[in-house]
Amino acid sequence: MFQVITLSFPLLGSSCELPIVSEIKAGFPSPAEDFQDQSIDLNKVLVHNPASTFYARVKGHSMKDANIDDGDLLIIDKSVEPTSGKIAVCYIDGEFTVKRIKIEPYCCLLVPANSDFNPIKVTAENNFLIWGVVIHIIKTV
C-alpha cells in the first residue's frame, strides 16, 4: 500500500558546475548550436529554498502514471503550500509515502497514480503530516 522512500538532505556547500548548451533542438539539428554556452550548478537550479528542501529516492510503483518510477530521485520542498492536486511526500501512521493529495471537507485522500493501488483515506484518527511537496523528479534512463 505504501511506497517506501529514503530521505536525505542536499549537500548545499558543494558545487559542481557542468557545461550546458543553451538549447538543443528536438527537430532538425543546427550546427550553430553545437557549442557550450555557460555552466550550470544543479543545486542552484533545482533547490529553491535550501533550508526546507530534501531529496527522496522512490521505491515502488504506485505513482508510475504520474511519471514517478522506482528509483527516481525526488526533490521535495517543505515550504511549498500543499494544496489539493499536488504530489507530496506524506507521513502517515509511521511510514512515508508519495501520493497526490486531494483535500476534501472532512478528510484528505492520498491518491496513487496507478490503478493497481487504492487511495488512502486520511482521517483524524491517523497520525498524519504532509512532509513536503515534490518540485522536481530526477530520472535515470
Steps between C-alpha positions, in 0.01 A plus 500: 500500500775746592786603278828485688733795462832584659556861598820701479588866510691684224867571558468871434865588559598298196525641154528312176470729204453310175500633146159568348398557140259791472238290324475171315256473211256212510439546126765545234857546630667839471882512483498851650371357830789253546690705757500520875346825611553511877518287814218384723495389864200272553482589871439862402244408234302232683517609866297817547480503881809322637383501863175322414608269217590133512535205263324165502565184300179326389444130550183359350257555215193673647573827313609362162222675306624833639842419352647416842672164477694266725848644553413859409643777714245755625580854605254601769444850639334529842431871445263443205134509601348151472181577307262247352639340184868535590727200538636484850709288731279411794561337835209282606489264796878461520578468127589736217325485165477716189152565361283768344307674776130566472360716776130448573280663767533227764804305393802493275558235235844382392442402140738266316569536129467128428166318475649199684499708822211645701484853639582536869235684700658711773279585797549651844588155634816481286839633605544711186726776371561636152879506509555701182399552137688339210651776284728293273543139391845382393492187286763254393449375146 
